[in-house]
Amino acid sequence: MTVKVLAHTVPGVVGLQSVTVTESFDAALSQATIEAYTTTLSLGDPITFALGFAGDTGTVFTGFVRNIIQNLPSATVQIVLEDVLSKAVDFFIASDDPQDPFRRFNIKTSDLVKDILGLASITSFFVDLPFVVTWATGSVPIEFNLVSASDAARQIMDVPAFRLFADRSGVVNLINRRPFVEPGDVASFTWTSTTDDLISISYETSTDNLRNRVVVYGTPGVQATAEAFSPFLPAGFTKSAVIATPIITDNTIAQIAADRNLEGLNRLTEGLNVVIEGDHTVRPNLFANVTDAFTGVSGLWFIFRVEHRFSNTGGYTQAVTLTR
Amino acid sequence: MPVFAGDFVQIKIEGVDRTAFVVDYRRMSSICELTDSFEIFLSPNYPVTIDPFDTIEITEDYDGDSGIVLRGFITTIVQDFEGSNIQIRGSDKSVLLEQFFLSEQIESQGQSVDFHIKDIVERTGLTVNFISSSPETIVEEGTLLGLTSASDTILMLERLAAYFIKYNSQADELQVFRLDSAEPVVTIDEPVSAVRSRGTDKTRNVVKIYGGFKFNPSEPLLKKSVVQLFAEVRSEVKGLLVDKTTVISNPHLNRQSFLFIVANRLLNVLNSIDDVHEYLTVGFYPDVVVGNSAYIRVTNFIKYEADRLITTIESTVTSVGVTTKFIIGEKCPRITVQLPVPPIFATSKQDGVAVSWDGGDNFQPSNLGLTTTSELFGKNVAVNSYGQGMVITEAGIFRRFRSQASWLAIDPLPDPINESADPIPVTASGLTNLRIADEHTNRNVFHLLATGFLQSGILLPSGFARAWVYSTDDFGLSWRSTQLYVPASGTTVLETVSGIPGRVYNVLAHDLTAGVDNKVFAMVSEVGAFITGVPEEEKEEPLEIYYAAGFSASVVGGSVGLYDGNTVTPKLNTSTFKDALRVMEIFSIPSNRNIAYAVTVTRDNNAGFTAVEHFVNVWRTKDGGNTWTKIIDEVSWYSGNFSGPSGNDIADSVPVIHFDETSTTTQFNAVVMSSTHDGSIPSVSFKAFFIRANSIAETVTTSIQTLSTGAFSVGPGSTIGPIFSSLNLNQRTAHSQYRPPLAFFGSHSLDDSVSNDDITPLSFSICRANLLDQSLSIRTYSDELGGMQVDTSTIRDMTTHSAAGGAIFWSYGTIRLDDDDIARVFRIFMANGSEILEENHASTLDAWFPQGIPYSIGTGGATGIGTIGPIANPRPTELIRSTGAIVRNTFTLIDILTTLALGKVQSGLSSRVWVLGSDFKFSFWSDGYINITEFFDFETNSRQPESFAFKTFA
């Protein structure tokens, strides 16, 4: 048996007890919690650190200190961290004149999102979108007021089912990624129960989130519908989802929203929860080939959520949620 | 029935003691919630059926302390077969407010909040006791109440008056109260467990208010544009990643001043990091309720000592014991534009410290612990938002934890740091403590301005001054000092005295104050220099000082500038001035304090007295003072010749700079005004230099207007005397949004222009500048002096109170009539921005009437100024005194105040202070310090309920 020695680069703490990092496809931001004896960190301090084993560590988090909690009698301190998108969560768009809110015409998705997140002093972006969605091409502007920059940006990205997240180096990514396997996706990892890759595994499936009809309502006169057959529902039966938002001001975007969201919703909800030995390279948006005889699963899975569990008592493991 | 020993808690259900059946018990009370709640597990052999709304009475007992902690009702019963227990939950009697639906709509007729609270509470069958009351706080006429639960309506009303409303089960009544400054009632020093959580979830550093709508009166009736009132205030909070904004929209906020009041008060509560503590202690504290203070002293790990408000109490009995959890520091603010006014603290020469709880109407001694004559010689006082206070007295510095507590002497200060490398440095025994300032929302943090003088014969001349700011972050247990410097022309801030050949520092300390955002500003000078300082929030870093250097009148080429204490480059250096400054002012835009304008007027003195050419210079910063751009460069404005200082041919007055306090980022207005009198011509000439700038478009326009009184002010055969002084009639515009911003400048003289009867009147000429249309107009008034010959006259000052649609100007002075000094008050009323409805209104007044403070004008009392009439007791705008003259309170005749300085009001509101003037004191504008909103209706000379109710110290 190979003995691995835990290694980390967590700064500003003495007597590190544990680190938990949570990254999820559907979360507004990534979070981390550090438990230690003492710290020199202060609220708002920037922080980045790596986890792993001696000789094999990698950056798993970049963000800021958001809470510091001292506990007695354990005499420990908990430090709660959030990634750069916490700036967008904190920043509340409130114009000086309600009649003159944040307003844009004829603007691409990436530019619009960058403008909004720019209000929250977020300036580092990576953009890789497969097609252009242009907003407010007519006389009706797209407007935001009395909403957080995070919510505004996500409203925009959710319409064409794009993905917004901050990566481990603090760069905000605007990409096309949906939580299921699409053509061209390949596995970055292979986990099988026969080789002890999997410490535990569970599998679940349901039709709870299945929708085979999506209706989109935008500004007055703007709407679209997409519908498809589902082999998992009774013949002729439809389950509908409705997207209603005033930020959709033309039918083109409405139809994109209907079609793209139908692709994501018209499928069984399948989830795998596995626990593996810690591997800092495992992160959401990648794929893994998972094979397990007991649950009967096999094939390519999307890594939806990763929770790093790093402690001086439990070692380094990861709880990974996968979907397809 | 007595509480049985060991039971700790006694439960009566429907009047029957059921304590024996209690398995687990939990009670929770929170200042942020209307109702207290409980959860009890009863054993399965409970003998009778429990029904909803069965009454319950809970008594807690521990270590000899016993009290009823909850009277209320059971609202939920859960019987769980698996647990074999009966769980009951419920609330105190205030749950009736939640359960009672007000089925009719109630329209306020302008009654008080108290009236409506009492009315609604009585509808539910409860009784209410007003521990605090505010009968002048009204619900605006026409406001609709009802068609909702009584609790929702009560919640709205309690916020309107900044009340807290809780059910006091001990007294069996609903109680209305405000959080006050009470002594701690419990000590927490050995908790079973403790959690201290710091974060920014509920922290906000920006508050924006959308208010009601106003019409623009300058537009034709049918084209009036509607503008929604808006206010924004901001501060800086260390630890925030970006601005965190909270927004309030309320159409009932229908005056600009109200918006700023609400915004500032809310900011005052929210602009600190969240610092919530949870302490689990053994036992019960039945006499302690939320809203009480606890003295906390945790010496290990958390290391925290302070008294803090208890916001939540959670008491439990389980199989492991009896515990009470105290939570402190939760934020649930009560903000109102209306009363209450925060306390004002003052010091006096003979009566120590005084406090006013009614906005200055009445002061009462607050001296517990101060007994000797020297201890009662107060110099300055500061009180933070936690009630912690420090006072400087002749006997030293004292502190107290609460306004009801005793003053405790603070150990002598340590010797100050000797950064100036003086061979024989000033020691602590040679210090004079001048000012004390608190950081408003930072507990335990105070700053002290101290000065000392060098001894003779040691390189530097004797009597040269040094100045320090002492800071403490443990409420006076320890201090560190920071030496203050004045930068020399062309030199750097950080150079020491010995490092500047030929230049001797003589650092005079003047004033120290702090804004609501905890920025502390010190003011020092050589001849005229100013410093503002910004301590860090956590107090772990050295005091960071920003310098604004003034000028040296005795040195040609003296400079003015803003300096950063950590760099060597002046932020704003005006060393290119022709000569020393005559006047200089600085103003920041209320909606964005990072944008500021500095206006200076210089005079070329190189040519001696034969040239009096003036130059106007304007600088602008858009980044909080880091960089400055000169947007008007030495525009020659005023020039002329006169024969010399003793001549009487031409005498120009010292210019005065007025700012439009309603300036925005897109329209900044200012005007420089002055007057000239040619002794050979019976006329006064006024001149105005208008400045208009747009900090967004970066445009600047100027206009020079001149207007003369002509000869009409002096009648045939009369002579005009010298212009004794020019009067700065700076109108405050903060509360007159329906009127264009106006500035006033005046002069007065002796003449006989009115009746030509050889009885010398005193003549006023007042020039009014409209900053919007950049026009001038002049009014002249004369006052017959009743057949007595005037020898001399000195008009000392003039001040302004504005009201909706009008403004009133007060002046006073001492006139020598034959051999008698007679003090007189003059009142000029202006309404609608253009018409003067009353001419000067003279009356005698007490010679002790304080300079610059229209404070003692009253209808009675010993001051002898009752002839003013119905204008009663305008509030003080400031009470900073240098002469020690007595300020009397004519309402109470309690002559306790030989006031030297006022302490900060507890809801200090200024977010950033910019001061650059020739007076060695801080002054504040509409969003700072003790600046009174309208209190009387000057148009009718009567109290107006709405204006009375809305008095505040904004």
Contacts between the chains, C-beta under 8 A, distances in Angstrom:
chain1	res1	chain2	res2	distance
A	42	B	238	7.8
A	42	B	239	6.7
A	42	B	538	7.0
A	43	B	198	6.1
A	43	B	199	6.8
A	43	B	200	6.4
A	43	B	238	7.5
A	43	B	239	3.3
A	43	B	273	6.1
A	44	B	200	7.8
A	44	B	238	6.8
A	44	B	239	4.1
A	44	B	240	6.3
A	44	B	241	5.9
A	64	B	241	5.7
A	66	B	199	6.0
A	66	B	200	6.9
A	67	B	197	6.3
A	67	B	198	6.7
A	67	B	199	3.9
A	67	B	201	8.0
A	68	B	197	7.5
A	68	B	198	4.9
A	68	B	199	7.5
A	69	B	195	6.3
A	69	B	196	7.0
A	69	B	197	4.5
A	69	B	198	7.5
A	70	B	194	7.6
A	70	B	195	7.0
A	70	B	196	4.5
A	70	B	197	7.9
A	70	B	301	6.5
A	70	B	302	5.1
A	71	B	193	7.5
A	71	B	194	7.3
A	71	B	195	5.5
A	72	B	191	6.9
A	72	B	193	5.6
A	72	B	194	4.1
A	72	B	195	7.6
A	72	B	298	7.4
A	72	B	300	7.3
A	72	B	301	5.7
A	72	B	302	6.2
A	73	B	192	7.7
A	73	B	193	5.9
A	75	B	300	7.6
A	75	B	301	4.7
A	80	B	199	7.5
A	86	B	241	6.4
A	87	B	241	4.8
A	87	B	242	4.8
A	90	B	200	7.6
A	90	B	240	7.3
A	90	B	241	6.1
A	90	B	242	5.4
A	90	B	244	5.2
A	91	B	242	4.8
A	91	B	243	6.6
A	91	B	244	7.5
A	91	B	245	7.6
A	92	B	244	7.0
A	92	B	245	4.4
A	92	B	246	7.5
A	92	B	247	7.1
A	94	B	208	5.1
A	94	B	245	5.1
A	94	B	247	4.7
A	96	B	208	7.2
A	96	B	230	5.7
A	96	B	232	6.5
A	96	B	591	7.3
A	97	B	228	6.9
A	97	B	230	6.5
A	98	B	210	5.9
A	98	B	228	6.6
A	98	B	249	7.8
A	99	B	228	7.2
A	120	B	242	5.0
A	121	B	241	7.6
A	121	B	242	5.4
A	146	B	247	6.3
